[in-house]
Each structure stands twice: as C-alpha cells, then as structure tokens.
Amino acid sequence: MKRNLTCIVCPLGCSLEAELSGGEVVSVSGNTCPRGKKYAIEECVNPMRTVTSTVRCQNGSVVAVKTDAAIPKKHMAECMTIINNAVAHLPIRVGDIIIREVFGANIVATQNKE
C-alpha cells in the first residue's frame, strides 16, 4: 500500500510517498531531508499532534493553552474533553502548567491572564 503525504516539518512542504507493508513503513521517497522521512514514518505508524485550545478561568474568562509536547492523534478528542472540563485559577503566566500529564504532555498557558 502507498500513502501520499505533504511534509509539514519545514516550509518546503515536500510531497512524500510512503510504502507500507503489514502496517510498517518500508520506504519513503520525495523527502529532501531526513526530517521528512522521520515525519512520514511517524505519520503512518503513530501520528502525533500538538493540541491548542482555551481553558475556562474561575472568573468566567478564558486562557489560551496548548500541549507542551505532541500527543497521539487518537487521543485528541479525549484530551479536548479533559481541557473542556478544567478550570484555571488566576493569575496565570505563559508556561504555567494548567493540567498535568495528559497523554504524556502537560497543558500549559500560552498567554498571561490577571
């Protein structure tokens, strides 16, 4: 089986073709650097994503947040449920951990909030 991808690691946006056999990537073509090959393999075997969202604050406002590391794509909906049920307490600074250990990442603030 072949899978066509566009690499998102850098601005070049290489058109990649990954060949899979038995759920494993056996070859990658079209990449201009090693990062493209790594991206194609990860995207085919275990796609990962950084989640960005907002968390409600106890005063009714919201604070922008993101995962501090990529999480498995298959857990994005569960991650959003956890984020949607959280309440942050002010004051908040960029980088503050709002929720610890969500599928291997922390949910951190990406803005200051008084």
Residue frames as a rotation matrix with the C-alpha (Angstrom) as fourth column:
MET 1
0.584 0.812 0.000 0.00
0.812 -0.584 0.000 0.00
0.000 0.000 -1.000 0.00
LYS 2
-0.565 -0.736 0.372 1.21
0.728 -0.658 -0.195 3.52
0.388 0.160 0.907 -0.75
ARG 3
0.486 0.666 -0.565 0.33
0.836 -0.542 0.080 6.70
-0.253 -0.512 -0.821 1.11
ASN 4
-0.146 -0.468 0.872 0.90
0.658 -0.704 -0.268 10.21
0.739 0.535 0.411 -0.20
LEU 5
0.454 0.188 -0.871 1.71
0.842 -0.409 0.351 12.92
-0.290 -0.893 -0.344 2.35
THR 6
0.465 -0.396 0.792 2.81
0.168 -0.839 -0.518 16.53
0.869 0.374 -0.324 2.41
CYS 7
-0.199 -0.641 -0.741 5.62
0.905 0.169 -0.390 17.09
0.376 -0.748 0.547 4.89
ILE 8
0.731 0.522 0.440 4.83
0.282 -0.817 0.502 19.80
0.622 -0.243 -0.745 7.46
VAL 9
0.429 -0.638 -0.640 8.18
0.881 0.138 0.453 19.85
-0.200 -0.757 0.621 9.25
CYS 10
-0.526 -0.627 -0.575 9.57
0.421 -0.779 0.464 22.83
-0.739 0.002 0.674 7.32
PRO 11
0.050 0.611 -0.790 8.30
-0.387 -0.717 -0.579 25.39
-0.921 0.335 0.201 4.78
LEU 12
-0.817 -0.411 -0.404 9.40
-0.515 0.206 0.832 23.29
-0.259 0.888 -0.380 1.75
GLY 13
0.139 0.966 0.218 6.29
-0.728 0.249 -0.639 21.09
-0.671 -0.070 0.738 2.01
CYS 14
-0.773 -0.530 -0.349 7.83
-0.626 0.546 0.556 18.10
-0.104 0.649 -0.754 0.23
SER 15
0.435 0.850 -0.297 5.44
-0.886 0.463 0.028 15.66
0.162 0.251 0.954 -1.43
LEU 16
-0.574 -0.655 0.492 6.19
-0.768 0.638 -0.048 12.33
-0.283 -0.405 -0.869 0.20
GLU 17
0.384 0.638 -0.667 5.25
-0.697 0.674 0.244 8.82
0.606 0.371 0.704 -0.74
ALA 18
-0.389 -0.431 0.814 5.40
-0.865 0.475 -0.162 6.17
-0.317 -0.767 -0.558 1.94
GLU 19
-0.062 0.319 -0.946 5.17
-0.538 0.787 0.301 2.50
0.841 0.528 0.122 1.06
LEU 20
-0.150 0.129 0.980 3.66
-0.963 0.207 -0.174 0.32
-0.226 -0.970 0.093 3.75
SER 21
-0.145 0.118 -0.982 3.64
-0.361 0.918 0.163 -3.42
0.921 0.378 -0.090 4.21
GLY 22
-0.008 0.224 -0.975 1.98
0.674 0.721 0.160 -5.13
0.738 -0.656 -0.157 7.14
GLY 23
0.877 0.442 -0.188 1.47
0.442 -0.588 0.677 -1.85
0.189 -0.677 -0.711 8.98
GLU 24
0.247 -0.875 -0.416 5.18
0.526 -0.240 0.816 -0.97
-0.814 -0.421 0.401 8.72
VAL 25
0.840 -0.095 -0.534 6.76
-0.435 -0.705 -0.561 1.71
-0.323 0.703 -0.633 6.54
VAL 26
0.563 -0.642 0.520 9.22
0.629 0.742 0.235 0.00
-0.536 0.195 0.821 4.20
SER 27
-0.480 -0.758 0.442 10.28
0.877 -0.404 0.260 3.06
-0.018 0.512 0.859 2.19
VAL 28
0.499 0.526 -0.689 9.82
0.440 -0.839 -0.321 6.82
-0.746 -0.142 -0.650 1.94
SER 29
-0.394 -0.614 0.684 10.51
0.917 -0.220 0.331 8.90
-0.053 0.758 0.650 -1.16
GLY 30
0.350 0.503 0.790 10.21
0.650 -0.738 0.181 12.58
0.674 0.451 -0.585 -2.05
ASN 31
0.884 -0.053 -0.464 11.87
0.374 -0.515 0.771 13.95
-0.280 -0.856 -0.435 1.07
THR 32
0.610 -0.704 0.364 14.72
0.002 -0.458 -0.889 16.42
0.793 0.543 -0.278 0.69
CYS 33
-0.295 -0.711 0.638 15.97
-0.770 -0.219 -0.599 15.92
0.566 -0.668 -0.483 4.25
PRO 34
-0.815 -0.095 -0.572 15.99
0.161 0.910 -0.381 13.21
0.557 -0.403 -0.727 6.93
ARG 35
-0.843 0.536 0.048 13.29
-0.257 -0.322 -0.911 15.04
-0.473 -0.780 0.409 8.89
GLY 36
-0.178 0.792 -0.584 10.82
-0.982 -0.107 0.155 14.38
0.060 0.601 0.797 6.06
LYS 37
-0.358 -0.024 -0.933 11.47
-0.232 0.971 0.065 10.65
0.904 0.240 -0.353 6.23
LYS 38
-0.965 -0.018 -0.262 11.01
0.248 0.275 -0.929 10.65
0.089 -0.961 -0.261 10.01
TYR 39
-0.605 0.788 -0.115 7.76
-0.667 -0.580 -0.467 12.65
-0.435 -0.205 0.877 9.65
ALA 40
-0.123 0.569 -0.813 6.36
-0.846 0.368 0.385 10.21
0.518 0.736 0.436 7.07
ILE 41
-0.598 -0.158 -0.786 7.15
0.129 0.949 -0.289 7.19
0.791 -0.274 -0.547 9.22
GLU 42
-0.957 0.235 -0.168 5.61
0.139 -0.137 -0.981 8.73
-0.254 -0.962 0.098 12.35
GLU 43
-0.488 0.813 -0.318 2.55
-0.828 -0.547 -0.127 9.95
-0.277 0.202 0.939 10.45
CYS 44
-0.114 0.422 -0.899 1.87
-0.648 0.655 0.389 6.49
0.753 0.627 0.199 9.05
VAL 45
-0.443 -0.175 -0.879 2.62
0.333 0.879 -0.343 4.48
0.832 -0.445 -0.331 12.20
ASN 46
-0.053 0.377 -0.925 1.73
0.996 -0.051 -0.078 6.75
-0.076 -0.925 -0.373 15.14
PRO 47
-0.095 0.026 0.995 0.54
0.483 -0.873 0.069 10.24
0.871 0.487 0.071 14.15
MET 48
-0.288 -0.112 -0.951 1.14
0.932 -0.262 -0.251 12.87
-0.221 -0.959 0.179 16.82
ARG 49
0.126 0.384 0.915 -0.39
0.546 -0.797 0.259 16.31
0.828 0.467 -0.310 17.23
THR 50
-0.935 -0.243 -0.258 0.03
0.354 -0.595 -0.721 19.41
0.021 -0.766 0.643 19.38
VAL 51
0.023 1.000 0.009 -3.35
0.942 -0.024 0.334 20.48
0.334 0.001 -0.943 20.75
THR 52
-0.971 -0.201 0.131 -4.25
0.153 -0.939 -0.308 24.16
0.185 -0.279 0.942 21.10
SER 53
-0.032 0.995 -0.097 -7.39
0.747 0.088 0.659 25.36
0.664 -0.052 -0.746 22.83
THR 54
-0.373 -0.023 0.927 -8.66
-0.486 -0.847 -0.216 27.51
0.790 -0.531 0.305 25.68
VAL 55
-0.493 0.224 -0.841 -9.45
0.737 0.621 -0.267 26.74
0.462 -0.751 -0.471 29.32
ARG 56
0.482 0.743 0.464 -12.12
0.242 -0.622 0.745 28.49
0.842 -0.247 -0.480 31.35
CYS 57
-0.746 -0.651 0.137 -10.92
0.096 -0.309 -0.946 30.59
0.659 -0.693 0.293 34.27
GLN 58
-0.535 0.544 -0.647 -12.74
0.844 0.303 -0.443 30.80
-0.045 -0.783 -0.621 37.59
ASN 59
-0.562 0.312 -0.766 -13.77
0.051 -0.911 -0.409 34.41
-0.825 -0.269 0.497 36.77
GLY 60
0.491 0.851 0.187 -15.52
0.197 0.101 -0.975 33.39
-0.849 0.516 -0.119 33.52
SER 61
0.418 -0.424 -0.804 -12.77
-0.858 -0.475 -0.195 34.45
-0.299 0.771 -0.562 31.11
VAL 62
0.967 -0.179 0.182 -10.66
0.225 0.936 -0.273 32.01
-0.121 0.304 0.945 29.10
VAL 63
0.267 -0.945 -0.188 -6.91
-0.636 -0.319 0.703 31.49
-0.724 -0.068 -0.686 28.76
ALA 64
0.660 -0.122 -0.741 -5.17
-0.657 0.383 -0.649 30.14
0.363 0.916 0.173 25.65
VAL 65
0.281 -0.538 0.795 -3.39
-0.574 0.569 0.589 26.81
-0.769 -0.622 -0.149 26.19
LYS 66
0.460 -0.157 -0.874 -1.52
-0.741 0.474 -0.475 24.11
0.489 0.866 0.101 24.30
THR 67
0.962 -0.271 -0.029 0.13
0.254 0.853 0.455 20.78
-0.099 -0.446 0.890 24.94
ASP 68
0.518 -0.839 -0.170 3.84
-0.685 -0.525 0.506 21.17
-0.513 -0.145 -0.846 25.70
ALA 69
-0.749 -0.642 0.163 4.53
-0.377 0.616 0.692 18.07
-0.545 0.456 -0.703 23.58
ALA 70
-0.362 0.618 -0.698 2.70
-0.809 0.163 0.564 16.28
0.462 0.769 0.441 20.81
ILE 71
-0.328 0.354 0.876 0.21
-0.565 0.670 -0.482 13.62
-0.758 -0.652 -0.020 21.86
PRO 72
-0.861 0.063 0.504 -1.09
0.373 0.753 0.543 10.63
-0.345 0.655 -0.672 19.87
LYS 73
-0.834 0.544 -0.096 -3.69
-0.463 -0.594 0.658 11.84
0.301 0.593 0.747 17.40
LYS 74
-0.366 0.723 -0.586 -6.06
0.296 0.687 0.664 9.07
0.882 0.069 -0.465 18.51
HIS 75
-0.287 0.217 -0.933 -6.32
0.958 0.068 -0.279 10.76
0.003 -0.974 -0.228 21.95
MET 76
-0.908 -0.128 0.400 -7.16
0.191 -0.974 0.123 14.28
0.374 0.188 0.908 20.73
ALA 77
-0.031 0.976 0.216 -10.90
-0.086 -0.218 0.972 14.02
0.996 0.012 0.091 21.48
GLU 78
0.481 0.146 -0.865 -10.23
0.765 0.413 0.494 12.71
0.429 -0.899 0.087 25.00
CYS 79
-0.586 -0.763 -0.273 -7.68
0.810 -0.538 -0.234 15.48
0.032 -0.358 0.933 25.53
MET 80
-0.699 0.389 0.601 -10.26
-0.062 -0.869 0.490 18.09
0.713 0.305 0.632 24.50
THR 81
0.408 0.856 -0.318 -12.78
0.268 0.220 0.938 16.62
0.872 -0.468 -0.140 26.96
ILE 82
0.116 -0.473 -0.874 -10.21
0.992 0.097 0.079 16.98
0.048 -0.876 0.480 29.76
ILE 83
-0.867 -0.462 0.186 -9.43
0.471 -0.882 0.007 20.57
0.161 0.094 0.982 28.67
ASN 84
-0.374 0.806 0.458 -13.12
-0.058 -0.513 0.856 21.48
0.926 0.294 0.239 28.41
ASN 85
0.577 0.615 -0.537 -13.76
0.450 0.309 0.838 20.26
0.681 -0.725 -0.099 31.97
ALA 86
-0.269 -0.792 -0.548 -10.83
0.943 -0.100 -0.319 22.15
0.198 -0.603 0.773 33.51
VAL 87
0.885 0.397 0.243 -10.99
0.325 -0.901 0.287 25.46
0.333 -0.175 -0.927 35.36
ALA 88
-0.142 -0.987 0.080 -7.86
0.714 -0.157 -0.682 27.61
0.685 -0.040 0.727 35.68
HIS 89
0.668 0.297 -0.683 -7.15
0.725 -0.468 0.505 29.86
-0.170 -0.832 -0.528 38.65
LEU 90
0.577 -0.387 0.719 -5.79
0.216 -0.777 -0.591 33.36
0.787 0.497 -0.365 38.16
PRO 91
0.474 -0.250 -0.844 -3.19
-0.752 -0.613 -0.241 34.80
-0.457 0.750 -0.479 37.91
ILE 92
0.713 -0.236 0.660 -1.66
0.451 0.876 -0.175 32.80
-0.537 0.422 0.731 35.07
ARG 93
0.185 -0.741 -0.645 1.67
-0.650 -0.585 0.485 33.31
-0.737 0.330 -0.590 33.31
VAL 94
0.590 -0.074 -0.804 2.86
-0.731 0.373 -0.571 31.96
0.342 0.925 0.166 29.98
GLY 95
-0.339 -0.750 -0.569 4.23
-0.455 0.659 -0.598 28.47
0.824 0.056 -0.565 30.55
ASP 96
-0.462 0.249 0.851 2.23
-0.842 0.178 -0.509 27.76
-0.278 -0.952 0.127 33.72
ILE 97
-0.933 0.194 -0.304 1.01
0.073 0.927 0.367 24.18
0.353 0.320 -0.879 33.79
ILE 98
-0.342 0.903 0.258 -2.78
-0.910 -0.387 0.148 24.23
0.234 -0.185 0.955 33.81
ILE 99
0.818 0.529 0.227 -3.27
-0.561 0.820 0.112 20.43
-0.127 -0.219 0.967 33.64
ARG 100
-0.213 -0.951 0.223 -0.55
-0.877 0.287 0.384 17.86
-0.430 -0.114 -0.896 34.34
GLU 101
-0.849 -0.387 0.360 0.11
-0.261 0.899 0.351 14.66
-0.459 0.205 -0.864 32.38
VAL 102
0.393 0.916 -0.077 -2.48
-0.477 0.131 -0.869 14.41
-0.786 0.379 0.488 29.64
PHE 103
0.961 -0.022 0.276 -1.39
0.211 0.703 -0.679 11.54
-0.179 0.711 0.680 27.38
GLY 104
0.279 -0.958 0.065 2.27
0.955 0.283 0.085 12.29
-0.100 0.039 0.994 28.06
ALA 105
-0.472 -0.394 0.789 2.08
0.509 -0.852 -0.121 16.09
0.720 0.345 0.603 27.84
ASN 106
-0.500 0.333 -0.799 1.16
0.667 -0.441 -0.601 18.97
-0.552 -0.834 -0.002 30.11
ILE 107
0.342 0.612 0.713 -1.43
0.838 -0.542 0.064 21.57
0.426 0.576 -0.698 29.14
VAL 108
-0.424 -0.629 -0.651 0.33
0.822 -0.570 0.015 24.94
-0.380 -0.529 0.759 29.50
ALA 109
0.588 0.603 -0.539 -0.79
0.393 -0.795 -0.461 28.55
-0.707 0.060 -0.705 29.25
THR 110
-0.167 -0.617 0.769 0.23
0.986 -0.125 0.114 30.46
0.026 0.777 0.629 26.15
GLN 111
-0.035 0.131 0.991 -0.85
0.185 -0.973 0.135 33.86
0.982 0.188 0.010 27.47
ASN 112
-0.950 -0.231 -0.210 -0.74
0.265 -0.241 -0.934 35.84
0.165 -0.943 0.290 30.68
LYS 113
-0.013 0.984 0.176 -4.01
0.283 -0.166 0.945 36.38
0.959 0.062 -0.276 32.50
GLU 114
-0.904 -0.273 0.328 -4.63
-0.183 -0.447 -0.876 38.53
0.386 -0.852 0.355 35.61
